[in-house]
Amino acid sequence: MEESQLQKATAWALDNPTESITTTARIFKVPPSKLRWSVTRAAKPRPRHGGHNKVLSDAQILALKQWILLQYNKGLGATRHMTYAAVCYLTKPQKPLLTSWLTKFIKNDLQDFHVIKTKPISRLRATAQDKTSLQQWKPKILVLLGSPSRERYENWAAGTELVLVNAQLQELDYSILERQVLEQRNQRAKSRRTLQAGGVLSVENARHLQAQKLQKEANKKARKEARIAKSATIQAHKDLHQAGVAARKEERLRKKRVAVLRKAGPGSRSFGKWE
């Protein structure tokens, strides 16, 4: 990655210790206080504590730096999420690392690279000019331009469309990597079907564990069948109760009709009707 003016001034000051900090700062157009602090920090690096429980080995750190340079040369740029996914891939089958570890790792071991912090306004500006909007405005603007300006605009529009397509492909790669990391994390959490966690497993113990497993499955199946039978019995009692309620209701209606007919007498029209 490209070095900043402060890094160039720091390297030049270390290579030329006879020059003063003020002169070097004037040459590279950087504040003298920042240059003095950077030179002091580069000349006397901060001692690192611990180091016996390193997550990545020296070879892995070197390979990660080469991968970051490769992504930069391709024009993609190694973002924080890409670096985190690469570190998780190198540390398989361990658990995913914390983001705080990645922050410390970038600060301590990736000092050779310049980290760029993206702003929300830059993201909004990048997403505002999408491919569809560009294709909609392209024919409208070409009519208003002359031949020299039209050619320059066509070249700019073609390059912008290519950049947007590459950005979409890069976003797709990010989503694929993120989904793979989540799937691996969930797979580790759900992989619990083992006969024995550790130690020596003999044939007799394995058969005994298998027999216990089969017995548990048989008991589970029997409990399920009993639960289904109980539900069927309860449903039958409910149906019988509802049938009894309906029959008693019909009987009460029949008695009311009989009472009305008896009260009306045999010569009435309703008596012959109900008969």
C-alpha positions as CSV (number, residue, x, y, z in Angstrom):
1,M,0.0,0.0,0.0
2,E,1.1,3.6,-0.5
3,E,2.9,5.2,2.3
4,S,1.7,8.5,3.9
5,Q,3.8,11.6,4.1
6,L,4.4,11.0,7.8
7,Q,5.7,7.5,7.1
8,K,8.0,8.8,4.3
9,A,9.3,11.6,6.6
10,T,9.9,9.1,9.4
11,A,11.8,6.8,7.2
12,W,13.9,9.6,5.8
13,A,14.6,11.0,9.3
14,L,15.8,7.6,10.5
15,D,18.0,7.2,7.4
16,N,19.5,10.7,7.9
17,P,20.0,11.2,11.6
18,T,22.1,14.4,11.1
19,E,19.1,16.4,9.8
20,S,16.9,18.0,12.3
21,I,13.2,17.2,12.8
22,T,12.2,20.7,11.8
23,T,14.0,20.6,8.5
24,T,12.6,17.1,7.7
25,A,9.1,18.3,8.6
26,R,9.4,21.3,6.3
27,I,10.6,19.1,3.4
28,F,7.7,16.6,3.7
29,K,5.2,19.2,4.8
30,V,4.2,17.5,8.0
31,P,3.8,18.9,11.6
32,P,7.1,18.7,13.5
33,S,5.4,17.4,16.7
34,K,3.9,14.4,14.9
35,L,7.1,13.7,13.1
36,R,9.1,13.8,16.3
37,W,6.6,11.4,18.0
38,S,6.7,9.1,15.0
39,V,10.5,9.0,14.9
40,T,10.7,8.3,18.7
41,R,8.2,5.5,18.4
42,A,9.9,3.9,15.4
43,A,13.4,4.2,17.0
44,K,12.2,2.7,20.3
45,P,9.4,0.2,19.6
46,R,7.1,-0.6,22.5
47,P,7.9,-3.9,24.2
48,R,5.3,-6.6,23.7
49,H,4.2,-8.5,26.7
50,G,3.5,-12.2,26.6
51,G,3.8,-13.9,23.2
52,H,3.7,-17.5,24.3
53,N,0.0,-17.9,23.3
54,K,0.1,-16.3,19.9
55,V,-2.9,-17.0,17.7
56,L,-0.9,-16.9,14.4
57,S,2.6,-18.1,13.8
58,D,5.3,-16.0,12.2
59,A,4.8,-17.9,8.9
60,Q,1.0,-17.3,9.0
61,I,1.5,-13.5,9.7
62,L,3.9,-13.3,6.8
63,A,1.4,-15.1,4.5
64,L,-1.4,-12.8,5.7
65,K,0.7,-9.8,4.8
66,Q,1.4,-11.2,1.3
67,W,-2.3,-11.8,0.9
68,I,-3.1,-8.2,1.8
69,L,-0.6,-7.0,-0.7
70,L,-2.1,-9.3,-3.4
71,Q,-5.6,-8.0,-2.7
72,Y,-4.3,-4.4,-3.0
73,N,-2.5,-5.1,-6.3
74,K,-5.7,-6.6,-7.7
75,G,-7.5,-3.4,-6.9
76,L,-9.8,-4.9,-4.2
77,G,-8.2,-3.8,-1.0
78,A,-8.2,-5.9,2.1
79,T,-11.0,-4.6,4.3
80,R,-11.4,-5.4,7.9
81,H,-14.1,-8.1,7.2
82,M,-11.8,-9.7,4.6
83,T,-8.9,-9.8,7.0
84,Y,-11.1,-11.2,9.7
85,A,-12.4,-14.0,7.4
86,A,-8.8,-14.8,6.3
87,V,-7.6,-15.1,9.9
88,C,-10.6,-17.3,10.8
89,Y,-9.7,-19.5,7.9
90,L,-6.1,-19.8,9.0
91,T,-7.1,-20.7,12.6
92,K,-9.4,-23.6,11.7
93,P,-10.8,-25.6,13.5
94,Q,-10.6,-23.1,16.5
95,K,-13.5,-20.9,17.5
96,P,-13.9,-17.6,15.7
97,L,-11.8,-14.8,17.2
98,L,-13.1,-11.7,18.8
99,T,-13.1,-8.4,16.9
100,S,-11.1,-6.8,19.7
101,W,-8.2,-9.2,19.0
102,L,-8.3,-8.2,15.3
103,T,-8.0,-4.5,16.4
104,K,-5.0,-5.2,18.5
105,F,-3.5,-7.4,15.8
106,I,-3.8,-4.6,13.2
107,K,-2.3,-2.1,15.6
108,N,0.7,-4.2,16.6
109,D,1.5,-6.5,13.7
110,L,0.2,-4.7,10.6
111,Q,2.0,-1.4,11.2
112,D,3.5,-1.6,7.7
113,F,0.1,-0.9,6.1
114,H,-1.9,2.2,6.1
115,V,-5.4,1.7,7.4
116,I,-8.1,3.9,5.7
117,K,-11.3,4.6,7.7
118,T,-14.4,4.9,5.5
119,K,-16.9,7.6,6.3
120,P,-20.7,7.2,6.1
121,I,-20.9,10.0,3.5
122,S,-18.5,8.1,1.2
123,R,-20.7,5.0,1.4
124,L,-23.8,7.1,0.6
125,R,-22.0,8.7,-2.3
126,A,-20.9,5.3,-3.7
127,T,-24.3,3.8,-3.4
128,A,-26.1,6.8,-4.9
129,Q,-24.6,6.3,-8.4
130,D,-25.6,2.8,-9.2
131,K,-25.5,1.1,-12.5
132,T,-29.3,1.5,-13.2
133,S,-29.2,5.3,-12.6
134,L,-26.1,5.7,-14.7
135,Q,-27.8,3.8,-17.6
136,Q,-30.9,6.0,-17.3
137,W,-29.0,9.3,-17.4
138,K,-26.5,8.3,-20.1
139,P,-28.7,8.8,-23.2
140,K,-30.1,12.0,-21.8
141,I,-26.7,13.6,-21.3
142,L,-25.2,12.5,-24.5
143,V,-27.8,14.5,-26.5
144,L,-26.6,17.7,-24.8
145,L,-22.9,17.2,-25.4
146,G,-20.7,17.9,-28.4
147,S,-18.5,15.3,-30.0
148,P,-15.3,15.8,-27.9
149,S,-17.2,16.0,-24.6
150,R,-19.4,13.1,-25.7
151,E,-16.4,10.8,-26.2
152,R,-14.9,11.7,-22.8
153,Y,-18.3,11.2,-21.1
154,E,-18.7,7.8,-22.8
155,N,-15.3,6.7,-21.6
156,W,-16.0,7.9,-18.1
157,A,-19.4,6.2,-18.0
158,A,-17.9,2.9,-19.3
159,G,-15.2,3.0,-16.6
160,T,-17.8,3.8,-13.9
161,E,-20.0,0.9,-14.9
162,L,-17.0,-1.4,-14.7
163,V,-16.1,-0.1,-11.2
164,L,-19.7,-0.6,-10.1
165,V,-19.8,-4.1,-11.4
166,N,-16.6,-5.0,-9.7
167,A,-18.0,-3.5,-6.5
168,Q,-21.1,-5.7,-6.8
169,L,-18.9,-8.8,-7.3
170,Q,-16.8,-7.8,-4.3
171,E,-19.9,-7.4,-2.2
172,L,-21.0,-10.8,-3.3
173,D,-17.6,-12.3,-2.2
174,Y,-18.1,-10.6,1.2
175,S,-21.5,-12.1,1.6
176,I,-20.3,-15.5,0.7
177,L,-17.4,-15.4,3.1
178,E,-19.6,-14.1,5.9
179,R,-22.2,-16.9,5.2
180,Q,-19.4,-19.5,5.3
181,V,-18.1,-18.2,8.6
182,L,-21.6,-18.3,10.1
183,E,-22.3,-21.8,8.8
184,Q,-19.0,-23.1,10.2
185,R,-19.8,-21.5,13.6
186,N,-23.2,-23.0,13.7
187,Q,-21.9,-26.4,12.5
188,R,-19.4,-26.5,15.4
189,A,-22.2,-25.6,17.8
190,K,-24.5,-28.4,16.5
191,S,-21.9,-31.2,16.1
192,R,-22.6,-33.0,19.4
193,R,-23.5,-36.5,18.2
194,T,-20.6,-38.5,19.4
195,L,-20.4,-41.8,21.3
196,Q,-17.6,-40.7,23.6
197,A,-16.0,-37.3,24.1
198,G,-12.5,-38.6,24.7
199,G,-10.3,-41.5,25.9
200,V,-10.0,-45.0,24.7
201,L,-13.2,-46.7,23.5
202,S,-13.3,-50.5,23.5
203,V,-15.6,-52.7,21.4
204,E,-17.7,-53.7,24.4
205,N,-18.2,-50.1,25.5
206,A,-19.1,-49.1,22.0
207,R,-21.7,-51.8,21.7
208,H,-23.0,-51.0,25.2
209,L,-23.4,-47.3,24.2
210,Q,-25.1,-48.2,21.0
211,A,-27.5,-50.5,22.9
212,Q,-28.3,-47.6,25.3
213,K,-28.8,-45.3,22.3
214,L,-31.2,-47.8,20.7
215,Q,-33.0,-48.3,24.0
216,K,-33.4,-44.5,24.3
217,E,-34.8,-44.3,20.8
218,A,-37.2,-47.2,21.5
219,N,-38.4,-45.5,24.7
220,K,-38.8,-42.2,22.9
221,K,-40.9,-44.0,20.2
222,A,-43.0,-45.8,22.8
223,R,-43.7,-42.5,24.6
224,K,-44.7,-40.9,21.3
225,E,-47.1,-43.7,20.5
226,A,-48.6,-43.6,24.0
227,R,-49.0,-39.8,23.6
228,I,-50.7,-40.3,20.3
229,A,-53.0,-43.0,21.8
230,K,-53.8,-40.7,24.7
231,S,-54.7,-37.9,22.4
232,A,-56.9,-40.2,20.4
233,T,-58.7,-41.3,23.5
234,I,-59.2,-37.8,24.7
235,Q,-60.6,-36.8,21.3
236,A,-63.0,-39.8,21.4
237,H,-64.3,-38.8,24.8
238,K,-64.8,-35.3,23.5
239,D,-66.7,-36.5,20.5
240,L,-68.8,-38.8,22.7
241,H,-69.6,-35.9,25.1
242,Q,-70.6,-33.6,22.2
243,A,-72.8,-36.4,20.8
244,G,-74.5,-36.8,24.2
245,V,-75.0,-33.0,24.5
246,A,-76.6,-32.9,21.0
247,A,-78.8,-36.0,21.8
248,R,-80.0,-34.4,25.0
249,K,-80.7,-31.2,23.2
250,E,-82.8,-33.0,20.6
251,E,-84.7,-34.8,23.4
252,R,-85.6,-31.5,25.1
253,L,-86.8,-30.1,21.8
254,R,-88.9,-33.3,21.2
255,K,-90.5,-33.0,24.6
256,K,-91.4,-29.4,24.0
257,R,-93.1,-30.3,20.8
258,V,-95.0,-33.1,22.4
259,A,-96.1,-30.8,25.1
260,V,-97.3,-28.2,22.6
261,L,-99.2,-30.8,20.6
262,R,-100.9,-32.2,23.7
263,K,-101.9,-28.7,24.8
264,A,-103.3,-27.9,21.3
265,G,-105.5,-31.1,21.2
266,P,-106.3,-33.7,18.6
267,G,-108.5,-31.6,16.5
268,S,-106.0,-28.8,15.8
269,R,-104.1,-28.4,12.6
270,S,-100.7,-28.5,14.3
271,F,-101.4,-31.9,15.8
272,G,-101.9,-33.4,12.4
273,K,-98.9,-31.6,11.0
274,W,-96.5,-32.9,13.7
275,E,-97.9,-36.4,13.3
